[in-house]
Amino acid sequence: MKKSFICLFIALIALSSCAQKQIKNMDQFEKISWKELDKSSIAMIHDWMLVGAGTTKDYNMMTASWGNMGWLWEKPISTIYVRPQRHTHNYTEKNDYYTLCFFDKKDKDILLKMGTVSGSNFDKMNYDKLTAIETDNGSIAFEEANLIIECKKIYKSLLKEDEFIDQSIPSKIYPTKDYHTVYIGEIINVWKKK
């Protein structure tokens, strides 16, 4: 009996250490209008962001430095580029929303890590330097971010080699012909850290 209890206790400890980190709420953030974004979107994206998609039960994210924000089809939009072989592509494909999370320079190591490992062989959901938070739409964002932009997908397309006017780009950027899927999302929510 005592041996069974010890085995059960050890099993419970092992299970709890493998459990997903608890999803937090967004009370550290205040909702703002997209019109209040005051930093250059080119600089924001160039300094890296996390693109996240999925639900609280299953999500992934990746570091990105390609993208843009602007005005299209009478809507504030973001455009992201995700290669089909990236694990995050599975999530941007099957979910209606994605988030863009921006961080302070002191957190560059987080972005570097999320850009060098794949969610297919690294448990990004339990990475100890990121705490998942959930938006009202069920999107995944991260408590450590200083700015979160939530987007609803409204268009997608695959880049095509024969559509490049500057043909030096495909040979330089896509030598293996792994062209990005382009997603345009309407910016529906913006939050900044309080």
Secondary structure, 3 states (H helix, E strand, C coil): CHHHHHHHHHHHHHHHHHCCCCCECCCCEEEECHHHCCCCHHHHHHCCEEEEEEECCEEEEEEECCEEEEEECCEEEEEEEECCCCHHHHHHHHCCEEEEEECCHHHHHHHHHHHHCCCCCCCHHHCCCCCEEECCCCCEEECCCCEEEEEEEEEEEECCHHHCCCCHHHHHHCCCCCCCEEEEEEEEEEEEEC
